Amino acid sequence: MKQMIIEGNHKLSGTITIGGAKNSAVALIPASILSEGICTIKDVPNISDRDALIEILTLLNCEVKINDNELIIDSRNLKNTQIKESLSNRLRASYYFMGALLGREKYVEIYIPGGCNIGSRPIDMHIEGFKALGAKIKTDGNKYILSADKLIGTDIFLRFQSVGATINLMLASIHAEGTTIIHNAACEAEIINIAEFLNNMGANITGAGTSTITIKGTTKHHDASITVIPDRIEAGTYIILGALCGDNLCIKNICPKHLKSLTTKLKEMGANLIINKDNIIISSTNNLKPINIKTLVYPGFPTDIGQPMSVLLTQANGTSLFEETIWENRMGHVPSLNKMGAKIKVNGMSALIEGPTKLKGTTVIATDLRGGAALVIAGLIAEGTTIITDVEHILRGYENIITKLTQVGAKIELKEI
Ligand code: EPU
């Protein structure tokens, strides 16, 4: 068990360099097996989700070389085997092995995925999509067994623009016979990154980044490489931190287009930010206006930045409304923020946030990844010492968070207990 100990109330200045996007990398790693060759993935963040996926690849007899942030994955000698529950439930993205193995091997045995407790997280759209492609699905307790003689391209309509279902169905269908069209597909930047990788290995995917994605089945796939796009959620988290305690804090290696919904809201609040081609420079101000935010699918305000943003809203001059629309349990961090002195009233999936409120250090619990990141921000602006427990959630998604924050002047350390 690890804890973070934060001494708050210090100005942060200097540069934080953003790493590769977790939610892209965790799909690119399983996708590599579809090449049946050797793949190079650059800018993979060094987070515990990466390590869990490498363990699954190793279980499948793939060879993985790690050179800093580069992974070289050789899946030529893949041996299909059951992915045990203790591995699949370590993270959400283990489910991408469903699409990837079904596509390559036409057979998968895998247990239900894990992931943050932010909602019920069904995978019915993934399963319905696999069935539409011709797969047979059996369940045995928590285990899924997916099999197919062959996969045949078809039209798939998603009832919601699910990121996971869109990616999983792209993975399964590149080897299918004929054409698959995913309607009402998710449009996140990560989807484009995955499609580009699959195309680099010989797939024929068009329309990624729009709500209609067309995949023409191809039989020959080969070695490929890809660079993971910058993590817009990691960037968003540090930009929000800069708006609270930055002194010309530079957030580098970002794609401003991917952060437009956040920067638009920050400007509406009166935050002090300069947006450059691949970085944002941000300083704190006492004149933040209250605003309303509602999380939506891309390009709307990202659900994963909602919790960090709620901390910023505790410092605005007036009452803000934070509405979550994707996950039922996005307010797990609120009791901790209120314990620190925030005035937040939760009503179902919405919260009214009264500001400005002085935050004071105390012991709080990270209930999930982004909720945990929100507590790190709160601790860094609070008076006194904040102890965050259950920080394993945070370490799943933020690469080198202690080093990155320490380098810009934060007083934060990780303690094994
Ligand atoms: N949904 C269903 N059935 C399905 C799939 C999804 O009902 O078969 C529902 C979910 O319950 C949810 C909504 O659809 O209400 C959106 O789910 P989506 O499938 O888009 O989410 P996901 O793929 O499970 C990814 C990210 C999440 C991020 C969401 C939304 C990964 C590994 N996870 O999850 O990231 O919140 O998209 O953008 O890519 C995080 O990074 O902290 C995180 C939770």
Residues whose N, C-alpha, C, O or C-beta is under 5 A from the ligand:
A	BS01	EPU	N23 R92 A93 R121 P122 I123 D124 M125 H126 F160 Q161 S162 V163 G164 A165 T303 D304 I326 W327 L369 R370
